[in-house]
């Protein structure tokens, strides 16, 4: 191994790190860029060499060499009013921002509210101005995740569009959330348990509603569709749904709202109609946000780790970006090797080698656990 010493001036170079570590320049680059396609032994050698030489990567040079921008887009198809009224999004952004800051990446927050804004976003992404995309609040018929994937950009979603989602995602156990809420209310002696669902074109709403129905079945309570109302995850939606439920069944004794914000709207209507919480009607929400803690009485809520979901989806995206960078270099090397092999092999063997190089791993998926936090509302 060649040992680099006696350098008179200037900052250490990538080549010097490679020589000291006894590896190739490409291996050093993959370690620095966080690619998983490096052996542990090589990684340790590079880390020791970096520390010994005091090597500091040049971010601008790295971005240019890897055709990267060191920026990530977080796309939320909601209005500003919804974004800032909903604690969920603020916690999610906090997690994403913290993880990107740790990785020295820039965050581009984009709200998409209209068809024209969607077209402009797609044009912006097609120009490769970001290295990857995070998506939140995606509805079931939204083609945007697939379109971004076809542009060749890594993408990770917060939540999913359906049970058969093809795109990488990070979600929470929404079915378990509904089941836990109903089990808790049944344990409190409630038997006329209503629910306020989110919009049913969103998987998260369907999953929580499915958990509610599963909880009733497990408790031996027959389903009653008159106790199901659909809203839109807003406080006003919760108010309208609560009025609808009380008109259908004035004797209901519990409500599971699929978000804390909708539970706040329901709480207002219960108070206006002279019903005490929890004496007359017990109330449970989802998210365990500041809304739940500040409500009067404090709201029992199913906690989902929102900030951690933001961090986890960002880590997955950064991993996909690193793999994509490594795959580009590997594809070039593989193509050269295939061309060389093809000179002395059959065309079928060359095609097989090319097909192997083009193979893609299964998209990553993570489902984080939820936890019931019991307070005075139930």
C-alpha positions as CSV (number, residue, x, y, z in Angstrom):
1,X,0.0,0.0,0.0
2,X,1.3,3.4,-0.9
3,X,1.4,5.7,2.1
4,X,0.9,9.4,1.4
5,X,3.1,11.6,3.4
6,X,5.1,14.8,3.2
7,X,2.4,16.8,1.5
8,X,3.7,20.3,1.6
9,X,0.5,22.4,1.3
10,X,-3.1,22.3,0.1
11,X,-6.0,20.3,1.4
12,X,-6.1,16.5,1.2
13,X,-7.5,15.1,-2.0
14,X,-9.8,12.1,-2.8
15,X,-6.9,10.4,-4.5
16,X,-4.7,10.7,-1.3
17,X,-7.5,9.2,0.8
18,X,-7.9,6.3,-1.7
19,X,-4.1,5.7,-1.6
20,X,-3.9,5.7,2.2
21,X,-7.0,3.4,2.5
22,X,-5.7,1.0,-0.2
23,X,-8.9,1.3,-2.2
24,X,-10.0,2.9,-5.5
25,X,-11.2,6.4,-5.9
26,X,-14.7,5.2,-6.6
27,X,-14.8,3.3,-3.3
28,X,-13.9,6.4,-1.4
29,X,-16.6,8.4,-3.3
30,X,-19.2,5.8,-2.4
31,X,-18.3,5.8,1.3
32,X,-18.5,9.6,1.4
33,X,-21.8,9.6,-0.4
34,X,-23.3,7.0,2.0
35,X,-23.8,4.3,-0.6
36,X,-24.5,0.8,0.9
37,X,-22.5,-0.9,-1.9
38,X,-19.3,-0.9,0.0
39,X,-17.8,-3.7,2.2
40,X,-17.5,-3.0,5.9
41,X,-13.7,-3.6,5.7
42,X,-13.3,-1.0,2.9
43,X,-15.6,1.4,4.7
44,X,-13.6,1.3,7.9
45,X,-10.3,1.8,5.9
46,X,-11.7,4.9,4.2
47,X,-13.1,6.3,7.5
48,X,-9.6,5.9,9.1
49,X,-7.9,7.5,6.1
50,X,-10.3,10.4,6.1
51,X,-9.7,11.0,9.8
52,X,-5.9,10.7,9.5
53,X,-5.6,13.1,6.6
54,X,-8.3,15.5,7.8
55,X,-10.1,15.2,4.5
56,X,-13.2,17.4,4.1
57,X,-15.4,16.7,1.1
58,X,-16.1,19.7,-1.2
59,X,-19.9,19.8,-1.3
60,X,-20.1,21.9,-4.5
61,X,-17.6,19.6,-6.3
62,X,-19.5,16.5,-5.0
63,X,-22.8,17.9,-6.3
64,X,-21.3,18.7,-9.8
65,X,-19.4,15.4,-10.1
66,X,-22.5,13.4,-9.2
67,X,-25.0,15.6,-11.1
68,X,-26.7,16.4,-7.8
69,X,-28.3,19.5,-6.3
70,X,-28.1,18.5,-2.6
71,X,-31.7,19.6,-2.4
72,X,-34.9,17.6,-1.6
73,X,-38.5,18.6,-2.3
74,X,-41.3,18.0,0.2
75,X,-44.5,18.2,-1.8
76,X,-47.8,18.7,0.1
77,X,-51.0,19.0,-2.0
78,X,-52.8,21.2,0.5
79,X,-53.6,24.9,1.0
80,X,-51.6,27.2,3.2
81,X,-54.6,27.4,5.6
82,X,-54.7,23.6,6.0
83,X,-50.9,23.4,6.3
84,X,-50.7,25.8,9.2
85,X,-53.9,24.8,10.9
86,X,-53.0,21.1,11.0
87,X,-50.3,20.2,13.6
88,X,-49.6,17.0,11.8
89,X,-47.9,18.8,8.9
90,X,-45.8,21.0,11.2
91,X,-44.5,17.9,13.1
92,X,-43.8,16.1,9.8
93,X,-41.9,19.1,8.4
94,X,-39.9,19.3,11.7
95,X,-38.8,15.7,11.3
96,X,-37.9,16.1,7.6
97,X,-36.0,19.3,8.2
98,X,-34.0,17.9,11.1
99,X,-32.9,14.8,9.1
100,X,-32.0,16.9,6.0
101,X,-30.0,19.3,8.2
102,X,-28.0,16.4,9.6
103,X,-27.2,15.3,6.1
104,X,-26.3,18.8,4.9
105,X,-29.2,18.9,2.4
106,X,-31.6,21.8,1.5
107,X,-35.4,21.5,1.9
108,X,-37.7,22.8,-0.7
109,X,-41.3,22.9,0.6
110,X,-43.9,23.0,-2.2
111,X,-47.7,23.2,-1.9
112,X,-49.7,22.0,-4.9
113,X,-53.3,23.1,-4.9
114,X,-54.3,23.4,-8.6
115,X,-53.8,21.5,-11.9
116,X,-51.6,24.3,-13.2
117,X,-49.4,24.2,-10.1
118,X,-49.1,20.5,-10.5
119,X,-47.9,21.0,-14.1
120,X,-45.4,23.6,-13.1
121,X,-44.1,21.2,-10.4
122,X,-43.7,18.4,-12.8
123,X,-41.8,20.7,-15.2
124,X,-39.5,21.8,-12.3
125,X,-38.8,18.2,-11.3
126,X,-38.2,17.1,-14.9
127,X,-35.4,19.7,-15.0
128,X,-33.6,17.6,-12.2
129,X,-33.5,20.6,-9.8
130,X,-33.8,18.4,-6.8
131,X,-32.2,15.0,-6.0
132,X,-35.4,13.4,-4.7
133,X,-39.0,14.0,-3.6
134,X,-41.0,13.5,-0.4
135,X,-44.8,13.4,-0.7
136,X,-47.4,13.9,2.0
137,X,-51.2,13.9,2.1
138,X,-51.6,11.9,-1.2
139,X,-55.1,10.8,-2.2
140,X,-55.9,7.5,-3.8
141,X,-56.3,8.6,-7.4
142,X,-53.2,10.9,-7.4
143,X,-50.9,10.0,-10.3
144,X,-48.1,12.3,-9.0
145,X,-46.0,9.6,-7.3
146,X,-45.9,7.5,-10.4
147,X,-45.1,10.4,-12.7
148,X,-42.2,11.4,-10.4
149,X,-40.9,7.9,-10.5
150,X,-41.0,7.9,-14.4
151,X,-38.9,11.1,-14.3
152,X,-36.2,9.0,-12.7
153,X,-36.3,10.8,-9.4
154,X,-36.2,8.9,-6.1
155,X,-39.5,9.4,-4.2
156,X,-40.8,8.4,-0.7
157,X,-44.4,9.0,0.4
158,X,-45.8,9.7,3.9
159,X,-48.6,7.2,3.9
160,X,-49.9,5.3,0.9
161,X,-52.6,5.4,-1.7
162,X,-53.8,1.8,-1.2
163,X,-52.9,-1.5,0.3
164,X,-51.1,-2.4,-3.0
165,X,-48.9,0.8,-3.0
166,X,-45.9,0.4,-5.5
167,X,-44.0,3.5,-4.4
168,X,-41.8,3.6,-1.3
169,X,-43.6,4.9,1.8
170,X,-43.5,5.4,5.6
171,X,-46.9,5.0,7.4
172,X,-48.2,4.4,10.9
173,X,-50.5,1.5,12.0
174,X,-53.8,3.2,11.2
175,X,-55.8,0.0,11.5
176,X,-54.4,-0.6,14.9
177,X,-55.2,3.0,15.9
178,X,-58.9,2.5,15.2
179,X,-59.0,-0.8,16.9
180,X,-57.2,0.5,20.0
181,X,-59.6,3.5,20.3
182,X,-62.7,1.3,20.1
183,X,-61.3,-1.3,22.6
184,X,-60.6,1.5,25.0
185,X,-64.1,2.9,24.7
186,X,-65.7,-0.5,25.1
187,X,-63.6,-1.0,28.2
188,X,-65.1,2.2,29.6
189,X,-68.6,0.7,29.2
190,X,-69.6,2.5,26.0
191,X,-71.8,0.7,23.5
192,X,-73.2,3.3,21.0
193,X,-69.8,4.2,19.6
194,X,-69.8,6.5,16.5
195,X,-66.9,7.5,14.3
196,X,-65.9,10.6,12.3
197,X,-63.8,9.4,9.3
198,X,-61.5,11.3,7.1
199,X,-62.1,11.4,3.3
200,X,-62.5,7.9,2.0
201,X,-60.3,8.5,-1.1
202,X,-57.4,8.5,1.3
203,X,-56.0,5.2,2.5
204,X,-55.3,6.6,6.0
205,X,-59.1,7.3,6.5
206,X,-60.1,3.9,5.1
207,X,-57.6,2.2,7.4
208,X,-58.8,4.0,10.6
209,X,-62.4,3.2,9.7
210,X,-61.4,-0.4,9.1
211,X,-59.8,-0.5,12.5
212,X,-63.0,1.0,14.1
213,X,-65.1,-1.7,12.5
214,X,-62.6,-4.4,13.5
215,X,-62.7,-3.1,17.1
216,X,-66.5,-3.3,17.1
217,X,-66.5,-6.9,15.8
218,X,-63.9,-7.9,18.4
219,X,-66.2,-6.5,21.1
220,X,-69.2,-8.3,19.7
221,X,-71.0,-5.0,18.8
222,X,-73.0,-5.2,15.6
223,X,-72.0,-2.5,13.0
224,X,-74.4,0.4,12.5
225,X,-73.7,2.6,9.5
226,X,-75.8,5.4,11.0
227,X,-73.0,5.9,13.5
228,X,-70.4,6.5,10.7
229,X,-69.9,10.1,9.3
230,X,-67.3,11.2,6.8
231,X,-65.4,14.5,7.1
232,X,-62.2,16.0,5.7
233,X,-59.7,16.1,8.6
234,X,-60.6,19.7,9.4
235,X,-62.2,21.2,12.5
236,X,-65.2,22.5,10.6
237,X,-65.6,19.0,9.0
238,X,-65.6,17.5,12.5
239,X,-68.3,20.0,13.6
240,X,-70.6,19.1,10.6
241,X,-70.1,15.4,11.1
242,X,-70.9,15.6,14.8
243,X,-74.1,17.4,14.1
244,X,-75.0,14.8,11.5
245,X,-74.3,11.9,14.0
246,X,-76.4,13.5,16.7
247,X,-79.3,14.0,14.3
248,X,-79.2,10.3,13.4
249,X,-78.7,9.0,17.0
250,X,-79.1,11.4,19.9
251,X,-78.3,8.6,22.3
252,X,-74.7,7.8,21.1
253,X,-72.3,7.6,24.0
254,X,-68.9,7.7,22.4
255,X,-67.1,9.1,19.3
256,X,-63.9,8.1,17.7
257,X,-62.6,10.9,15.5
258,X,-60.0,10.0,13.0
259,X,-57.9,13.1,13.9
260,X,-57.5,15.4,16.9
261,X,-58.5,18.4,14.8
262,X,-61.8,16.8,13.9
263,X,-62.3,15.8,17.5
264,X,-61.9,19.5,18.5
265,X,-64.8,20.3,16.1
266,X,-66.9,17.5,17.5
267,X,-66.1,18.7,21.1
268,X,-67.5,22.1,20.3
269,X,-70.8,20.7,19.0
270,X,-71.2,18.4,22.0
271,X,-70.8,21.4,24.3
272,X,-73.3,23.5,22.3
273,X,-75.9,20.7,22.5
274,X,-75.5,20.4,26.3
275,X,-73.6,17.1,26.3
276,X,-70.8,16.6,28.8
277,X,-67.4,15.0,27.9
278,X,-66.8,12.3,29.0
279,X,-69.9,11.9,31.3
280,X,-72.4,11.8,28.4
281,X,-70.2,11.2,25.4
282,X,-66.6,9.9,25.6
283,X,-64.3,11.3,22.9
284,X,-61.1,9.9,21.3
285,X,-58.9,11.4,18.6
286,X,-55.8,10.4,16.6
287,X,-52.3,12.1,16.4
288,X,-51.7,13.1,20.1
289,X,-51.0,16.7,18.9
290,X,-51.0,19.9,20.9
291,X,-54.7,20.1,20.1
292,X,-55.3,17.0,22.2
293,X,-53.3,18.3,25.2
294,X,-54.8,21.7,25.2
295,X,-58.5,20.6,24.8
296,X,-60.9,21.0,27.7
297,X,-61.0,18.3,28.9
298,X,-57.7,17.0,27.6
299,X,-58.3,14.5,24.7
300,X,-57.6,10.8,24.8
301,X,-55.7,10.3,21.5
302,X,-53.9,7.6,19.6
303,X,-50.3,8.8,19.2
304,X,-48.6,8.3,15.9
305,X,-44.8,9.2,15.8
306,X,-45.2,12.0,13.2
307,X,-41.8,13.6,13.6
308,X,-40.2,10.2,13.5
309,X,-42.1,9.3,10.4
310,X,-40.7,12.5,8.8
311,X,-37.2,11.5,9.8
312,X,-37.7,7.9,8.6
313,X,-39.0,8.8,5.2
314,X,-36.1,11.3,4.8
315,X,-33.6,8.6,5.7
316,X,-35.1,6.2,3.2
317,X,-35.1,8.9,0.5
318,X,-31.4,9.8,1.2
319,X,-30.6,6.1,0.9
320,X,-32.4,5.8,-2.4
321,X,-30.5,8.9,-3.7
322,X,-27.2,7.4,-2.6
323,X,-28.1,4.1,-4.3
324,X,-29.1,5.9,-7.5
325,X,-25.8,7.7,-7.6
326,X,-23.9,4.4,-7.0
327,X,-26.1,2.6,-9.6
328,X,-25.2,5.2,-12.2
329,X,-21.5,4.5,-11.8
330,X,-22.1,0.8,-11.5
331,X,-24.3,0.8,-14.7
332,X,-21.4,2.4,-16.6
333,X,-18.9,-0.1,-15.4
334,X,-21.3,-2.9,-16.0
335,X,-22.0,-1.8,-19.5
336,X,-18.2,-1.6,-20.3
337,X,-17.7,-5.1,-18.8
338,X,-20.7,-6.4,-20.8
339,X,-19.3,-5.0,-24.0
340,X,-15.9,-6.7,-23.3
341,X,-17.5,-10.0,-22.4
342,X,-19.8,-9.9,-25.5
343,X,-16.7,-10.0,-27.8
344,X,-16.1,-13.5,-26.7
345,X,-19.5,-14.7,-25.6
346,X,-22.9,-15.2,-27.2
347,X,-25.4,-12.4,-27.6
348,X,-27.7,-14.2,-25.2
349,X,-25.0,-14.2,-22.4
350,X,-24.5,-10.4,-23.0
351,X,-28.2,-9.8,-22.7
352,X,-28.4,-11.8,-19.5
353,X,-25.5,-9.7,-18.0
354,X,-27.2,-6.5,-19.0
355,X,-30.5,-7.7,-17.5
356,X,-28.8,-8.5,-14.2
357,X,-27.3,-5.0,-14.0
358,X,-30.7,-3.5,-14.6
359,X,-32.4,-5.3,-11.7
360,X,-34.0,-3.1,-9.1
361,X,-34.6,-3.9,-5.4
362,X,-38.1,-3.8,-4.0
363,X,-39.3,-0.4,-2.8
364,X,-38.8,0.1,0.9
365,X,-41.8,0.3,3.2
366,X,-42.1,1.1,6.9
367,X,-45.1,1.0,9.2
368,X,-44.5,2.6,12.6
369,X,-46.5,1.6,15.7
370,X,-49.1,3.7,17.4
371,X,-49.9,4.1,21.1
372,X,-53.2,5.1,22.9
373,X,-52.7,8.0,25.3
374,X,-55.5,8.1,27.8
375,X,-56.7,11.5,29.1
376,X,-59.9,12.9,30.7
377,X,-62.1,13.0,27.6
378,X,-62.8,9.2,27.9
